[in-house]
Amino acid sequence: MNKLNFALVGCGRIAKRHSELLGLNEISHARLVAVCDIKPERAASIGSVMHVQHYTDMHEMMRNEKIDVVVVLTESGLHAEQVVALAPYGKHIVVEKPMALSLVDADRMIVACDRAGVKLFVVKQNRFNVPVLKLREALETGRFGKMVMGTVRVRWSRPQNYYDQDAWRGTWALDGGVLANQASHHVDLLEWMLGQPVSVFAMAKTALVNIEAEDTATVLLRFADGAFGIIEATTAVRPKDLEGSISLLGEGGSVVIEGFAVNQMKTWDFVEPLPGDEDILTQYSVNPPNAYGFGHQAYYEHVVDCILNNTQQLVDGLEGRKSLELISAIYESIETGREVVLRFEPKHCRLGERNG
């Protein structure tokens, strides 16, 4: 079976994880062939380490290299224009979370890829974490019964020097705050488990850093089946990261997954035990040691399988849009101070807003 040739657009902080997986033969049937960044030193750094050609212009890279899949790892506010510009090359596209900062931009990306006949993948690697998959299995087989509540917590530390590394961090135009950036994976997990909420009410503040957007937020969600959801998200933990977690509570049982990145099974307790339940905490407590970046390896293996074998995508453009719609509704509630009913048209949400 032939290898798929991958190229990276954007060589910032997150690119190290992607480049090592693709460039060090961690993914079967995949290899890194080129990288690009408008900052020459960033492109050259990864290019030299991975022994691949590096560029400062993505169009030059697409014309010069034999590429099957291009991975967009730039600022969130640039994803849409870059995906729309890359789609006509006819190469499949992987884009980091969030796929865009506005629903209009997300729709543009989906349409551009559909017209070009290419697959659009949105990076949601936590869906592939070993304990998360076990939780999803329990949910799909009905072990929870009537759902009561689902909660996600992101308690991480991002001091001022983190935001000062790049001028776009924490801005409305290119990044957003903790909800759009750090907690977007956790928002996606909660919605993946419980479905789209019928309404959200949220509050947020900028507690400890000097940025445009929020570093701390709390969100209450109401689901169609009567279950509640809670999102607690902050980058104002000091002095270091505490947790990234999800818990589901239902009439039939309770599951809690903790760890830094939703990767450690903490509680697995059901009213009606099944054979093997007693081994869950040991077998599914952490991801396998070779799962670099937790779910990223399994995520890329899924991408390769979808392309080579035309299997069903877990997170395509339409699926990625769902969590963006929820995040937009949360920001709308923050700005208006009111409960927001989904589906809705953003009117006050500042995410993706550009001056002038």
Summary of the structure (lengths in Angstrom):
residues: 356
radius of gyration: 20.0
end to end distance: 50.1
largest distance: 61.5
contacts: 1240
relative contact order: 0.15
helix: 36%
strand: 23%
